[in-house]
Amino acid sequence: MYRNTVRPPTPWHVKVRRGIAANPSAVLLVVQLLSIIAYPFTTESGPGRLTLALLGLLVLVLALRAVRRTPMLTWVGVLVGGPAAVLTVWEVIAPDNDAVYLASMVFHAIFYFYVVFALLVYMFADNWVTSDELWATGATFTVAVWAFAYTYGAVQAIWPGSFAAPHGEQLSWFELIFLSATTMTGTGLSDIAPAGNHARSFIILEELAGMNYVALVVARLLGLTLAKFRGR
């Protein structure tokens, strides 16, 4: 004789842990958005630079975790992300070292562009859309914003005066993010403008990337919707 048993409800913290494990792209997106809110509270002092470094390391780790869910090679991400993490800490130790700053910008840019490519391959790998792939559409966009922000950092390090800002100095990290976000979205609300041809060329590339990404996502979702109805 079998006895009917009722399973106890799953504790909420277990559900949260499972949700985080199943949706690394969502975690990456949320952390990036929260870091944007946190950046204005940081300063150029020692504690401020340390906070920026910790946020940068956290985003790096989460981005690498997201890449592990994709068909791309994780070791490539580690190979590029490792030096980027080391240089993030080095920037805190030697904030006035131009060579360290440039190397950090270059390695971060390469790493985040690789993450963008990995997430795109992840989203377009099959004809099924999981919850994490939906989150990946937003995470890919914000990661691309990060990638171009680091690219602009490298540009201003190689060609000083590439960007015109009200204060007339080198752009801070938050200003680079702001410029990249306004360029990627095509809003044009930034009070920072490209002052050199090298800066203008990368601005054009990001504008085209933002427009084409939106077109790709719309086409992808529309194609999957049509395929779903045709399969009925």
Secondary structure, DSSP 8 states (H G I E B T S, - for coil): -----------HHHHHHHHHHH-HHHHHHHHHHHHHHHGGG--SSHHHHHHHHHHHHHHHHHHHHHHHTSSS-HHHHHHHHHHHHHHHHHHHH-TT-HHHHHHHHHHHHHHHHHHHHHHHHHHTSSS---HHHHHHHHHHHHHHHHHHHHHHHHHHHHSTT-EE-TT-S---HHHHHHHHHHHHHT----S-EE-SHHHHHHHHHHHHHHHHHHHHHHHHHHHHHHHHHHT-
